[in-house]
Amino acid sequence: MKIRFAVFFTCLIFVFPVQTNAQVTRPDALVEFRAGNFERAVQICLDEIAENPNNLESHVVITWSLIALNRYDEALRFARAGRAISRYDVRITQVLGEIAFFQGRNIEALRYFQEYINLAPEGPRIQLVYYFVGEIYIRLGMFRHADIALSTAVHRVPNNAMWWSRLGYARENAGDLLAAITAYERALAINSQLTDARRGLDRSRQALAGR
């Protein structure tokens, strides 16, 4: 009886092979993305999308990875495909705005970012969205609008020296020199080597002294 059971069990191994960790563990595109292995993340996502064209997570991660690689046209193709899968996925909405930003389509970018703010006012990338909105308003010469957006960004991420410097620039160009000086000084307190903030601070002080 014991021999029969042993033979039966052996047969089961061949019919239903025991899966090892190597067999069941699939590569994780998000892990690769977070590790900075963007090309690897792209390839994993491409394989997953080939297997399942409606895999929303793969479309999200591949767009993040392609943006990190500055491959915006490709990122746009997958972002649009992701939006077709899930119209109101806020991650796709945000990357569509980011791609439009980097491609210089400012009004379109603003539309996507505003949609993100409306859908996810406490979303995981809300601070980045406000930063991009501020940069777009700087591009458009709407410096007080930029002040509001960038002030919101640094309120949420108070230790980003570059964002403080951009806030100082917006305030400087809006003519609010005292507030610009405050922002530039905050940027330099975080990173004393930030050249743009140092130059902005000097300009603002000189302009204020000349009034």
C-alpha positions in Angstrom: 0.0 0.0 0.0 2.8 2.4 0.9 4.5 1.5 -2.4 1.3 2.3 -4.4 1.0 5.6 -2.6 4.6 6.5 -3.4 4.1 5.7 -7.0 0.8 7.7 -7.1 2.5 10.7 -5.5 5.4 10.5 -8.0 3.0 10.5 -10.9 1.3 13.6 -9.4 4.6 15.4 -9.5 4.9 14.8 -13.2 1.2 15.7 -13.9 1.1 18.7 -11.6 4.8 19.9 -11.2 5.7 21.5 -7.9 6.1 25.2 -8.6 9.3 26.8 -7.3 9.7 30.4 -6.3 11.4 31.1 -9.6 8.4 29.8 -11.5 5.7 31.7 -9.6 7.6 35.0 -9.1 7.0 37.3 -12.0 9.1 40.4 -12.7 7.5 43.5 -11.2 7.6 46.6 -13.3 6.7 48.9 -10.4 9.7 47.6 -8.4 12.0 48.2 -11.4 10.6 51.7 -11.9 11.1 52.6 -8.2 14.7 51.3 -8.5 15.3 53.6 -11.4 15.5 50.7 -13.9 13.2 52.4 -16.4 14.1 50.4 -19.5 13.6 47.2 -17.7 10.2 48.4 -16.4 9.2 49.4 -19.9 10.0 45.9 -21.2 8.1 44.2 -18.5 5.1 46.3 -19.1 5.3 45.7 -22.9 5.2 41.9 -22.2 2.3 42.3 -19.8 0.3 44.5 -22.3 1.0 41.9 -25.1 -0.4 39.3 -22.8 -3.4 41.5 -21.6 -4.0 44.7 -23.6 -6.5 45.9 -20.9 -3.9 45.7 -18.1 -4.3 49.2 -16.7 -1.5 48.9 -14.1 1.0 48.1 -16.9 -0.2 51.2 -18.9 0.3 53.4 -15.8 3.8 52.1 -15.0 5.0 52.2 -18.6 3.9 55.8 -19.0 5.8 56.8 -15.8 8.9 54.9 -17.1 8.8 56.5 -20.5 8.4 60.0 -19.1 11.5 59.3 -16.9 13.3 58.4 -20.2 12.0 61.6 -21.9 10.2 59.4 -24.5 7.1 61.5 -24.4 5.5 60.5 -27.8 5.6 56.9 -26.7 4.3 57.7 -23.2 1.4 59.6 -24.8 0.4 56.6 -26.8 0.2 54.3 -23.8 -1.5 57.1 -21.6 -4.2 57.5 -24.2 -4.7 53.7 -24.3 -4.9 53.7 -20.5 -7.5 56.4 -20.5 -9.6 54.3 -23.0 -9.4 51.5 -20.4 -10.3 53.7 -17.4 -11.6 57.2 -18.2 -11.3 58.5 -14.6 -8.1 56.9 -13.4 -6.3 59.8 -11.8 -2.8 58.4 -12.5 -3.5 58.4 -16.2 -5.0 61.9 -15.9 -1.9 63.2 -14.2 0.6 61.7 -16.7 -1.4 63.1 -19.6 -1.0 66.5 -18.0 2.7 65.9 -17.4 3.3 64.8 -21.0 1.5 67.8 -22.3 3.6 70.0 -20.0 6.9 68.6 -21.4 5.6 68.9 -24.9 4.7 72.5 -24.4 0.9 72.1 -24.7 0.2 74.4 -21.8 -3.5 74.8 -22.0 -4.1 71.1 -22.5 -1.8 70.3 -19.6 -3.7 72.7 -17.4 -7.0 71.0 -18.3 -5.7 67.6 -17.2 -4.1 69.0 -14.0 -7.4 70.7 -13.1 -9.2 67.4 -13.7 -6.7 65.7 -11.4 -7.2 68.3 -8.7 -11.0 67.9 -9.0 -10.9 64.1 -8.9 -8.2 63.7 -6.3 -7.6 66.8 -4.2 -5.6 64.7 -1.7 -4.1 62.4 -4.4 -0.6 61.0 -4.1 0.8 63.3 -6.8 -1.2 66.4 -5.9 1.9 68.4 -4.8 3.6 67.6 -8.2 0.4 68.7 -10.0 0.4 72.1 -8.2 4.1 72.5 -9.1 3.5 71.9 -12.8 0.5 74.3 -12.7 2.7 76.9 -11.2 5.3 76.4 -13.9 2.7 76.7 -16.6 1.4 80.0 -15.2 5.0 81.3 -15.2 5.2 80.3 -18.9 2.0 82.2 -19.6 3.1 85.2 -17.7 0.4 84.8 -15.1 2.6 85.3 -12.1 0.0 85.7 -9.4 -1.7 82.5 -10.4 1.8 80.9 -10.4 2.3 82.2 -6.8 -0.9 80.5 -5.7 -0.1 77.2 -7.3 3.5 77.1 -6.1 2.6 78.3 -2.6 0.3 75.3 -2.4 3.1 73.0 -3.7 5.6 74.1 -1.1 3.0 74.0 1.6 2.7 70.3 0.9 6.4 69.7 0.3 8.2 72.3 2.4 11.7 71.1 1.9 12.0 71.3 -1.9 14.5 74.1 -2.5 13.9 74.3 -6.2 10.1 74.8 -5.8 10.8 77.6 -3.3 13.1 79.2 -5.8 10.4 79.1 -8.5 7.9 80.6 -6.1 10.4 83.4 -5.5 10.7 83.9 -9.2 6.9 84.1 -9.6 6.6 86.6 -6.8 9.5 88.6 -8.1 7.9 88.9 -11.5 4.6 89.8 -9.9 6.3 92.7 -8.2 5.9 91.3 -4.7 9.5 91.7 -3.8 9.3 91.2 0.0 7.5 87.9 -0.5 10.0 86.9 -3.3 12.9 87.6 -0.9 11.3 85.3 1.7 10.9 82.5 -0.8 14.4 82.8 -2.1 15.8 82.9 1.4 13.8 79.7 2.2 15.3 78.0 -0.9 18.8 78.9 0.1 18.2 77.8 3.7 17.4 74.3 2.3 20.2 74.4 -0.4 22.8 77.1 -0.1 24.3 76.1 -3.5 21.1 76.9 -5.5 22.4 79.4 -8.0 19.0 80.5 -9.4 17.8 81.3 -5.8 21.0 83.3 -5.0 20.6 85.3 -8.2 16.9 85.9 -7.6 17.6 87.0 -4.1 20.2 89.5 -5.2 17.9 90.9 -8.0 15.0 91.2 -5.6 17.0 93.0 -2.9 18.5 95.4 -5.5 15.1 96.1 -7.0 13.6 96.7 -3.5 16.5 99.1 -2.6 15.9 101.0 -5.8 12.3 101.8 -5.1 
